[in-house]
Amino acid sequence: MIERTTSGRAAAKTRGAKFGRKPALSPAQLKHIYRLADEGNTGMQDIASMFGIHRSTLFRLLAQRSSSTTTR
């Protein structure tokens, strides 16, 4: 049964199927969040509520951005 599932998933991937949850925020929204956070005029809670995300999600997004920019 596992072999059939694995082969089915592999076949679906070759056909272009996407797996997993869709991102909650678009790339344009992420850029806007980053810009607001960098400016420093808007509080983190306000930014989070503007985009309908939790404050911890906002901090995780900002941490991922800073870690990805330092490794590049």
Secondary structure, DSSP 8 states (H G I E B T S, - for coil): -HHHHHHHHHHHHHTT---S---SS-HHHHHHHHHHHHH--S-HHHHHHHHT--HHHHHHHHHHHHHHHHH-
